[in-house]
């Protein structure tokens, strides 16, 4: 799951791989806005089949939190 998320962020935000860490924050570190977040989650849903409801998005602030959230839904 981590690799899928990292590749998605690299493509969407034009980031280098070493810029993406579990503690990286979407808003503060990557300057993502709500539209960026929705776009990322749609792309991840297409790739993994895992849907993240909009009401859960507010609880996800870091790459690591997103990884845990998606892995929890995958199980």
DSSP file (Angstrom, degrees, kcal/mol; ACC not computed):
  #  RESIDUE AA STRUCTURE BP1 BP2  ACC     N-H-->O    O-->H-N    N-H-->O    O-->H-N    TCO  KAPPA ALPHA  PHI   PSI    X-CA   Y-CA   Z-CA
    1    1 A X     >        0   0    0      0, 0.0     4,-2.3     0, 0.0     5,-0.2   0.000 360.0 360.0 360.0 -40.0    0.0    0.0    0.0
    2    2 A X  H  >  +     0   0    0      1,-0.2     4,-2.7     2,-0.2     5,-0.2   0.914 360.0  49.9 -58.8 -43.8    2.8    2.4    0.8
    3    3 A X  H  > S+     0   0    0      1,-0.2     4,-2.6     2,-0.2     5,-0.2   0.896 109.3  51.4 -63.7 -40.3    4.4    2.0   -2.6
    4    4 A X  H  > S+     0   0    0      2,-0.2     4,-2.1     1,-0.2    -1,-0.2   0.926 112.7  45.8 -62.0 -45.0    1.0    2.7   -4.3
    5    5 A X  H  X S+     0   0    0     -4,-2.3     4,-2.6     2,-0.2     5,-0.2   0.922 113.0  49.5 -65.5 -44.9    0.5    5.9   -2.3
    6    6 A X  H  X S+     0   0    0     -4,-2.7     4,-2.6     1,-0.2    -2,-0.2   0.933 112.2  47.5 -61.4 -46.3    4.1    7.1   -2.9
    7    7 A X  H  X S+     0   0    0     -4,-2.6     4,-2.1     1,-0.2    -1,-0.2   0.894 111.6  51.7 -62.5 -39.0    3.9    6.5   -6.6
    8    8 A X  H  X S+     0   0    0     -4,-2.1     4,-2.9    -5,-0.2     5,-0.2   0.931 111.8  45.5 -63.0 -46.1    0.5    8.3   -6.7
    9    9 A X  H  X S+     0   0    0     -4,-2.6     4,-2.6     1,-0.2     6,-0.4   0.889 110.4  54.2 -65.8 -39.5    1.9   11.3   -4.8
   10   10 A X  H  X>S+     0   0    0     -4,-2.6     4,-0.9    -5,-0.2     5,-0.7   0.922 115.2  40.1 -59.3 -43.8    5.0   11.4   -7.0
   11   11 A X  H  <5S+     0   0    0     -4,-2.1    -2,-0.2    -5,-0.2    -1,-0.2   0.926 119.4  43.9 -71.9 -45.6    2.8   11.5  -10.2
   12   12 A X  H  <5S+     0   0    0     -4,-2.9    -2,-0.2     1,-0.2    -3,-0.2   0.898 128.1  25.7 -68.9 -41.5    0.1   13.9   -8.9
   13   13 A X  H  <5S-     0   0    0     -4,-2.6    -1,-0.2    -5,-0.2    -2,-0.2   0.380 100.3-120.8-108.0   2.8    2.4   16.4   -7.2
   14   14 A X  T  <5 +     0   0    0     -4,-0.9     2,-0.3    -5,-0.3    -4,-0.2   0.942  58.0 159.0  55.5  50.9    5.6   16.0   -9.2
   15   15 A X      < -     0   0    0     -5,-0.7     2,-0.2    -6,-0.4    -1,-0.2  -0.697  44.4-114.2-103.2 154.7    7.5   15.1   -6.0
   16   16 A X    >   -     0   0    0     -2,-0.3     3,-1.6     1,-0.1     4,-0.4  -0.605  30.2-117.5 -80.3 149.7   10.8   13.2   -5.7
   17   17 A X  G >  S+     0   0    0      1,-0.3     3,-1.7    -2,-0.2    -1,-0.1   0.888 113.2  55.6 -56.3 -42.6   10.5    9.8   -3.9
   18   18 A X  G 3  S+     0   0    0      1,-0.3    -1,-0.3     3,-0.0    -3,-0.0   0.574  96.7  66.1 -73.0  -5.7   12.8   10.9   -1.0
   19   19 A X  G <  S+     0   0    0     -3,-1.6     2,-0.7     1,-0.1    -1,-0.3   0.590  88.2  79.4 -84.1 -11.2   10.5   13.9   -0.3
   20   20 A X    <   +     0   0    0     -3,-1.7     2,-0.3    -4,-0.4    -1,-0.1  -0.868  58.2 159.9-106.3 111.5    7.7   11.5    0.7
   21   21 A X    >   -     0   0    0     -2,-0.7     3,-1.9     1,-0.1    42,-0.4  -0.848  53.3-106.8-124.4 160.4    7.9   10.1    4.2
   22   22 A X  T 3  S+     0   0    0     -2,-0.3    42,-3.1     1,-0.3    43,-0.4   0.841 122.1  49.7 -56.3 -32.3    5.3    8.6    6.6
   23   23 A X  T 3  S+     0   0    0     40,-0.2    -1,-0.3    39,-0.1     2,-0.1   0.490  82.5 121.5 -87.2  -1.5    5.4   11.7    8.7
   24   24 A X    <   -     0   0    0     -3,-1.9    39,-2.1     1,-0.1     2,-0.4  -0.417  58.4-138.6 -63.9 132.5    4.9   14.0    5.7
   25   25 A X  B  >> -A   62   0A   0     37,-0.2     4,-1.5     1,-0.1     5,-1.2  -0.791   2.2-141.5 -98.1 135.1    1.8   16.2    6.0
   26   26 A X  H  >5S+     0   0    0     35,-2.0     6,-2.1    -2,-0.4     4,-0.6   0.925  97.5  30.4 -61.5 -48.3   -0.4   16.7    3.0
   27   27 A X  H  >5S+     0   0    0     34,-0.3     4,-1.2     4,-0.2    -1,-0.1   0.962 127.1  37.5 -78.7 -53.4   -1.3   20.3    3.7
   28   28 A X  H  45S+     0   0    0      2,-0.2    -2,-0.2     1,-0.2    -1,-0.1   0.890 129.2  28.6 -70.5 -41.1    1.8   21.6    5.5
   29   29 A X  H  <5S+     0   0    0     -4,-1.5    -3,-0.2     1,-0.1    -1,-0.2   0.827 133.9  28.2 -92.0 -33.9    4.5   19.8    3.6
   30   30 A X  H  <<S-     0   0    0     -5,-1.2    -3,-0.2    -4,-0.6    -2,-0.2   0.448  94.1-129.2-108.5  -2.0    2.9   19.3    0.1
   31   31 A X     <  +     0   0    0     -4,-1.2     2,-0.3    -6,-0.2    -4,-0.2   0.848  46.7 168.5  55.2  37.8    0.6   22.3    0.0
   32   32 A X        -     0   0    0     -6,-2.1    -1,-0.2     4,-0.1     2,-0.2  -0.587  19.1-158.2 -80.4 141.5   -2.3   20.1   -0.9
   33   33 A X     >  -     0   0    0     -2,-0.3     4,-2.2     1,-0.0     5,-0.2  -0.508  40.0 -86.7-106.3-175.9   -5.8   21.6   -0.8
   34   34 A X  H  > S+     0   0    0      1,-0.2     4,-2.4     2,-0.2     5,-0.2   0.857 128.1  53.8 -63.4 -34.5   -9.1   19.8   -0.6
   35   35 A X  H  > S+     0   0    0      2,-0.2     4,-2.5     1,-0.2    -1,-0.2   0.908 107.8  50.4 -65.4 -41.2   -9.3   19.3   -4.3
   36   36 A X  H  > S+     0   0    0      2,-0.2     4,-2.5     1,-0.2    -2,-0.2   0.907 110.5  50.5 -60.3 -42.0   -5.9   17.7   -4.4
   37   37 A X  H  X S+     0   0    0     -4,-2.2     4,-2.6     2,-0.2    -2,-0.2   0.933 111.1  47.3 -63.4 -45.9   -6.9   15.3   -1.6
   38   38 A X  H  X S+     0   0    0     -4,-2.4     4,-2.4     1,-0.2    -1,-0.2   0.921 112.1  50.4 -62.4 -43.4  -10.1   14.3   -3.4
   39   39 A X  H  X S+     0   0    0     -4,-2.5     4,-2.3     1,-0.2    -1,-0.2   0.913 111.3  48.9 -60.1 -43.6   -8.1   13.7   -6.6
   40   40 A X  H  X S+     0   0    0     -4,-2.5     4,-2.6     1,-0.2    -2,-0.2   0.925 111.9  48.1 -62.1 -45.4   -5.6   11.6   -4.8
   41   41 A X  H  X S+     0   0    0     -4,-2.6     4,-2.4     2,-0.2    -2,-0.2   0.858 110.4  51.5 -67.6 -34.8   -8.3    9.5   -3.1
   42   42 A X  H  X S+     0   0    0     -4,-2.4     4,-2.3     2,-0.2    -1,-0.2   0.931 111.5  47.6 -65.1 -44.8  -10.1    9.0   -6.4
   43   43 A X  H  X S+     0   0    0     -4,-2.3     4,-1.8     1,-0.2    -2,-0.2   0.915 113.3  48.0 -61.5 -43.0   -6.9    7.8   -8.0
   44   44 A X  H  X S+     0   0    0     -4,-2.6     4,-2.9     1,-0.2     6,-0.4   0.882 109.9  52.6 -66.3 -37.8   -6.1    5.5   -5.1
   45   45 A X  H  X S+     0   0    0     -4,-2.4     4,-2.7     1,-0.2    -1,-0.2   0.913 108.7  50.3 -64.0 -41.6   -9.7    4.1   -5.2
   46   46 A X  H  < S+     0   0    0     -4,-2.3    -1,-0.2     1,-0.2    -2,-0.2   0.887 117.3  40.7 -61.3 -38.5   -9.3    3.3   -8.9
   47   47 A X  H  < S+     0   0    0     -4,-1.8    -2,-0.2    -5,-0.2    -1,-0.2   0.851 131.2  22.4 -80.8 -34.8   -6.0    1.5   -8.2
   48   48 A X  H  < S-     0   0    0     -4,-2.9    -3,-0.2     2,-0.2    -2,-0.2   0.662  90.4-127.9-108.4 -20.0   -6.9   -0.3   -5.0
   49   49 A X     <  +     0   0    0     -4,-2.7     2,-0.6    -5,-0.4    -4,-0.2   0.543  67.5 130.3  80.1   6.1  -10.7   -0.5   -5.0
   50   50 A X        -     0   0    0     -6,-0.4     2,-0.4    -5,-0.1    -1,-0.3  -0.852  46.1-153.1-100.3 120.3  -10.7    0.9   -1.5
   51   51 A X        -     0   0    0     -2,-0.6     2,-0.6    -3,-0.1    -9,-0.1  -0.756   3.8-158.3 -94.4 135.2  -13.1    3.9   -1.0
   52   52 A X        -     0   0    0     -2,-0.4     5,-0.1   -11,-0.1    -7,-0.1  -0.944  22.3-131.9-110.8 109.8  -12.4    6.5    1.6
   53   53 A X    >>  -     0   0    0     -2,-0.6     3,-1.9     1,-0.1     4,-0.7  -0.265  19.0-117.1 -60.3 147.0  -15.7    8.3    2.5
   54   54 A X  H >> S+     0   0    0      1,-0.3     3,-1.0     2,-0.2     4,-0.6   0.845 112.9  61.3 -54.6 -37.8  -15.4   12.1    2.6
   55   55 A X  H 34 S+     0   0    0      1,-0.3    -1,-0.3     2,-0.2     3,-0.2   0.713 102.9  51.7 -66.6 -18.2  -16.2   12.2    6.3
   56   56 A X  H X4 S+     0   0    0     -3,-1.9     3,-1.4     1,-0.2    -1,-0.3   0.647  89.4  79.5 -88.8 -16.6  -13.1   10.2    7.0
   57   57 A X  H X< S+     0   0    0     -3,-1.0     3,-1.9    -4,-0.7    -1,-0.2   0.849  82.6  63.7 -61.9 -36.1  -10.7   12.5    5.0
   58   58 A X  T 3< S+     0   0    0     -4,-0.6    -1,-0.3     1,-0.3    -2,-0.1   0.690  98.4  56.4 -63.0 -18.8  -10.5   15.1    7.8
   59   59 A X  T <  S+     0   0    0     -3,-1.4     2,-0.7    -4,-0.1    -1,-0.3   0.472  91.6  82.6 -90.6  -2.8   -8.9   12.5   10.1
   60   60 A X    <   +     0   0    0     -3,-1.9    -1,-0.1    -4,-0.2     3,-0.1  -0.896  41.5 146.5-110.4 111.4   -6.0   11.8    7.6
   61   61 A X        +     0   0    0     -2,-0.7   -35,-2.0     1,-0.1   -34,-0.3   0.629  58.4  43.9-117.0 -21.6   -3.2   14.4    7.8
   62   62 A X  B  > S-A   25   0A   0    -37,-0.2     4,-1.9   -36,-0.1   -37,-0.2  -0.813  79.4-113.4-126.3 164.7    0.0   12.4    7.0
   63   63 A X  H  > S+     0   0    0    -39,-2.1     4,-2.4   -42,-0.4   -41,-0.2   0.911 118.5  53.3 -60.1 -43.1    1.2    9.8    4.5
   64   64 A X  H  > S+     0   0    0    -42,-3.1     4,-2.5   -43,-0.2    -1,-0.2   0.883 106.6  51.3 -61.4 -40.0    1.5    7.3    7.3
   65   65 A X  H  > S+     0   0    0    -43,-0.4     4,-2.4     2,-0.2    -1,-0.2   0.888 110.3  49.7 -64.7 -38.2   -2.1    7.9    8.5
   66   66 A X  H  X S+     0   0    0     -4,-1.9     4,-2.7     2,-0.2     5,-0.3   0.912 109.8  51.0 -66.4 -42.1   -3.3    7.3    5.0
   67   67 A X  H  X S+     0   0    0     -4,-2.4     4,-2.6     1,-0.2     5,-0.2   0.953 113.2  44.9 -58.7 -50.6   -1.3    4.1    4.7
   68   68 A X  H  X S+     0   0    0     -4,-2.5     4,-2.3     1,-0.2    -2,-0.2   0.903 113.1  51.7 -60.7 -42.1   -2.7    2.8    8.0
   69   69 A X  H  X S+     0   0    0     -4,-2.4     4,-1.6     2,-0.2    -1,-0.2   0.937 113.5  42.4 -62.1 -48.4   -6.3    3.9    7.0
   70   70 A X  H  X S+     0   0    0     -4,-2.7     4,-1.7     1,-0.2    -1,-0.2   0.891 113.8  51.5 -68.5 -39.0   -6.2    2.1    3.7
   71   71 A X  H  X S+     0   0    0     -4,-2.6     4,-1.4    -5,-0.3    -1,-0.2   0.879 108.2  53.6 -64.6 -36.0   -4.5   -1.0    5.1
   72   72 A X  H  < S+     0   0    0     -4,-2.3    -1,-0.2    -5,-0.2    -2,-0.2   0.866 111.1  45.1 -64.1 -36.9   -7.2   -1.2    7.7
   73   73 A X  H  < S+     0   0    0     -4,-1.6    -1,-0.2     1,-0.2    -2,-0.2   0.761 108.2  59.0 -76.6 -25.3   -9.9   -1.1    5.1
   74   74 A X  H  <        0   0    0     -4,-1.7    -2,-0.2     1,-0.2    -1,-0.2   0.826 360.0 360.0 -72.7 -32.4   -8.1   -3.6    3.0
   75   75 A X     <        0   0    0     -4,-1.4    -1,-0.2    -5,-0.1    -2,-0.1   0.479 360.0 360.0 -67.9 360.0   -8.1   -6.3    5.7
